[in-house]
């Protein structure tokens, strides 16, 4: 489990914005927030909600599908960016930041009207899943002390597989893509929910 952030020197009245002490305070706050099980639960609920909406409305227009996916990617990118600050190892934090930036970029692209074609949406989602899955697998293999390493490894494998499937079917219908997206998001959301509950149990054991 991620160690609780260590307290550093507090910024005094004379500390101006951008001072080293204040930067450390901000980093500590973000690290504490990212390590919270409630923050992980929030990320899981966002993923689950997006997956359920896509599965419930499979016949909606491509515009609606792109908006749901774009908003999910943007929100998930914010959650992942804050969570990255909870990583103690440099490689773990760097991987988390890269994944977060990739999600934000993909979300912005999905929300752009000129790119709302089935081929473009498939390409964006497929590349995002594939690269994210590879980075998650790398973090799970290289970071020995990674919390819930098995769940991270499974999520990485699932991401790589989903990315390959979507990229292999770039001209698939919107209904096929919708089913794939909804199913993958629900599975990922359940995995993140399991991680949040496991983190809560671990924090309670620590008192």
ROTIDO-356927 format. One record per residue (C-alpha): residue in one letter; x, y, z. Coordinates in steps of 0.5 Angstrom, whole numbers. Example, Ala and Ser with C-alpha at 12.3 -4.5 7.8 and 13.67 -1.06 7.14 Angstrom:
BEGIN
 rest    xx    yy    zz
    a    25    -9    16
    s    27    -2    14
//
This chain:
BEGIN
 rest    xx    yy    zz
    x     0     0     0
    x     2     7    -1
    x     6    10     5
    x     2    16     8
    x     6    23     5
    x    11    25    10
    x    10    32    13
    x    15    37    10
    x    16    44    12
    x    10    49    12
    x    10    55     9
    x    10    61    13
    x     7    68    13
    x    13    71     9
    x    13    65     4
    x    11    68    -3
    x     7    64    -8
    x    12    59   -12
    x    17    58    -6
    x    20    51    -5
    x    16    50     2
    x     9    52    -1
    x    11    47    -7
    x    12    42    -2
    x     6    43     1
    x     2    43    -5
    x     5    36    -7
    x     4    33     0
    x    -4    35    -1
    x    -4    32    -8
    x    -1    26    -5
    x    -5    25     1
    x   -11    26    -4
    x    -9    21    -9
    x    -8    16    -4
    x   -15    17    -1
    x   -19    11    -2
    x   -25    16    -3
    x   -21    19    -9
    x   -20    12   -12
    x   -28    10   -11
    x   -29    17   -15
    x   -25    15   -21
    x   -28     8   -21
    x   -35    11   -21
    x   -34    15   -26
    x   -31     9   -30
    x   -37     5   -28
    x   -42    11   -30
    x   -39    12   -37
    x   -40     4   -38
    x   -47     4   -36
    x   -49    10   -40
    x   -46     7   -46
    x   -49     0   -45
    x   -56     3   -44
    x   -56     8   -50
    x   -53     3   -55
    x   -57     7   -61
    x   -55    14   -59
    x   -52    18   -65
    x   -44    18   -65
    x   -44    25   -63
    x   -47    23   -56
    x   -42    17   -56
    x   -36    22   -57
    x   -39    27   -52
    x   -39    21   -46
    x   -33    18   -48
    x   -29    25   -48
    x   -32    27   -42
    x   -30    20   -39
    x   -23    21   -41
    x   -22    28   -39
    x   -25    26   -32
    x   -21    20   -31
    x   -15    24   -33
    x   -16    29   -28
    x   -16    23   -23
    x   -10    19   -25
    x    -6    26   -25
    x    -8    27   -18
    x    -7    19   -16
    x     0    20   -19
    x     3    24   -14
    x     1    19    -9
    x     7    14   -12
    x    13    14    -8
    x    17    11   -14
    x    20    16   -19
    x    18    11   -25
    x    11    10   -22
    x    10    17   -21
    x    12    18   -28
    x     8    13   -31
    x     2    15   -28
    x     3    23   -30
    x     4    20   -38
    x    -2    16   -37
    x    -6    22   -35
    x    -4    26   -40
    x    -6    21   -45
    x   -13    21   -43
    x   -14    28   -43
    x   -11    29   -50
    x   -15    23   -52
    x   -21    27   -49
    x   -20    33   -52
    x   -20    30   -59
    x   -26    26   -58
    x   -30    32   -56
    x   -27    36   -63
    x   -33    36   -68
    x   -29    35   -74
    x   -26    28   -71
    x   -33    25   -70
    x   -33    20   -75
    x   -33    12   -73
    x   -26    11   -76
    x   -23    17   -72
    x   -26    15   -65
    x   -24     8   -66
    x   -17    10   -67
    x   -17    15   -61
    x   -20    10   -56
    x   -16     4   -59
    x    -9     8   -59
    x   -11    10   -52
    x   -12     4   -49
    x    -6     0   -52
    x    -1     5   -50
    x    -5     6   -43
    x    -5    -2   -42
    x     3    -2   -44
    x     5     3   -39
    x     0     0   -34
    x     4    -7   -35
    x    11    -3   -35
    x     9     0   -28
    x     6    -7   -25
    x    12   -11   -27
    x    18    -6   -26
    x    15    -3   -19
    x    16    -8   -14
    x    12    -4    -8
    x     6    -2   -13
    x     0    -3    -9
    x    -5    -8   -11
    x     0   -10   -17
    x    -4   -16   -19
    x   -10   -11   -21
    x    -6    -7   -24
    x    -3   -12   -28
    x   -10   -15   -30
    x   -12    -8   -32
    x    -6    -7   -37
    x    -7   -14   -40
    x   -15   -12   -41
    x   -13    -5   -44
    x    -8    -8   -49
    x   -13   -13   -51
    x   -18    -8   -52
    x   -14    -3   -56
    x   -12    -9   -60
    x   -19   -11   -62
    x   -21    -4   -63
    x   -15    -2   -68
    x   -16    -9   -71
    x   -24    -7   -73
    x   -23     1   -75
    x   -29     1   -79
    x   -34    -3   -75
    x   -41     0   -74
    x   -42     5   -68
    x   -46    -1   -65
    x   -40    -6   -65
    x   -36     0   -62
    x   -41     2   -57
    x   -41    -5   -54
    x   -34    -6   -54
    x   -33     1   -50
    x   -39     0   -45
    x   -37    -7   -43
    x   -29    -5   -42
    x   -31     1   -38
    x   -36    -3   -34
    x   -30    -9   -33
    x   -25    -3   -31
    x   -30     0   -27
    x   -31    -6   -23
    x   -23    -7   -22
    x   -22     0   -20
    x   -28    -1   -15
    x   -25    -7   -12
    x   -18    -3   -11
    x   -22     2    -7
    x   -25    -2    -3
    x   -18    -6    -2
    x   -15     1     0
    x   -20     2     5
    x   -19    -4     9
    x   -12    -3     9
    x   -12     4    11
    x   -17     1    17
    x   -12    -4    19
    x    -7     1    20
    x   -11     5    24
//
